Amino acid sequence: MDWFERESKVLIQFYRRQPVVFVKGEGCWLFDVNGKKYLDLVAGIATVSIGHCHPHFVSKVEEQLRKLVHVSNLYYTTPQIELAEKLQKITGLDKFFFCNSGAEAVEASLKIARKVTGRKKFVAFTGSFHGRTMGALSVTWKEKFRKPFEPLIQPVEFARFNDVHDLEKKVDDDTACVIVEPIQGEAGVHPASKEFIKAVFEERDEHGFIVIFDEVQTGFGRTGKWFAKEHFKVQPDVMTMAKAMGSGFPIGGVGVREEIAEKLEPTEHASTFGGNPLACTASLATIEIMEKEKLVENSEKMGEYFRKRLEEIGLKTRGLGLMIGVEVKNAFDLVSKALERGLVVNATSEDTLRLVPPLIINRDEIDFAVEILAHLTKTTG
Ligand SMILES: Cc1ncc(COP(=O)(O)O)c(C=O)c1O
């Protein structure tokens, strides 16, 4: 019995997997069970930012693993405090809460919005994706994801993404928060416009709701800045983060302004594993490596180079930094064909490839990928 058959006998079939079994990773490269090598342009979906098994990351996590893994938030632990101090510096936000995933970060942020404003209504956008838990799903656009689980949390209003007029119609004095992805990831890499984000903050000032930036996918250097909010020169009231925060080690978080933190009290929210010493150490090591190896700058530079090369072979692109959407005709077919040629890419829909490689990627690796994509888009459309 092979791995595919074994998987089908023991795992709930929630995933449509590519036919490959990965067993090892090194830098931007993955190795399958047969020893075949692949260039990884998915990075665990915008997650493994420092590359697979970075030696400094491995040694820091290993050292912490031998010291202390978990004790509960009933007690103080040093990596959690150090990580929050570091995040203060790189986000400009004041106080933090740690959890284990993006959806959990969104859940916490929605609860915070209700508690702090005393209001009920959430406003989200067409195309949004915020996660699969009941709260996060309630502000997620795709009907297919939401429908089987209704009734979800209400009231939620969806305004058209990048449509200032529709935004103005949907927000009011009952709105607890507006939750927005600065660049929509799952929808296929669609950046918010500057005017749209400006309008979100103007409406906030008029109506007194909270602005939540969901930076789960865009955070930690992905877009060529530490956080995508910097492209818009704004500071959200609440920001969610996860994915690249631990470069593959599960950790998520919420950052808030001081005025919001002041209104939150003990026992109103919690997580058993959230902010445990091992996860916080993984995140601290990730940030340390990003700073030392200037990966935010590399994301900007290599993102530009990658987009330029793709345009040269006749492909249209969207996005910022190393969060790249590529317009194609038959994306799912391309994903399978690329895999056969040793290139791991992801499609968000039949017309969009999403390229979100490790932020350590270099020109030679990009050239390798472009060569394969050039060949495939010529032969398969
Ligand atoms: C913007 C955004 N928010 C939230 C999530 C949910 O994160 P997780 O899968 O870690 O729960 C995702 C995942 O793709 C995301 O892209």
The ligand as an ORCA input file, in Angstrom:
! r2SCAN-3c Opt
* xyz 0 1
  C      -5.664     36.696      5.538
  C      -5.849     35.396      6.260
  N      -6.441     35.387      7.473
  C      -6.614     34.257      8.165
  C      -6.196     33.033      7.662
  C      -6.400     31.786      8.453
  O      -5.188     31.332      8.954
  P      -5.029     29.837      9.509
  O      -5.134     28.919      8.334
  O      -3.672     29.840     10.162
  O      -6.131     29.622     10.486
  C      -5.572     32.992      6.406
  C      -5.121     31.719      5.823
  O      -4.891     31.574      4.657
  C      -5.391     34.203      5.686
  O      -4.811     34.225      4.487
*
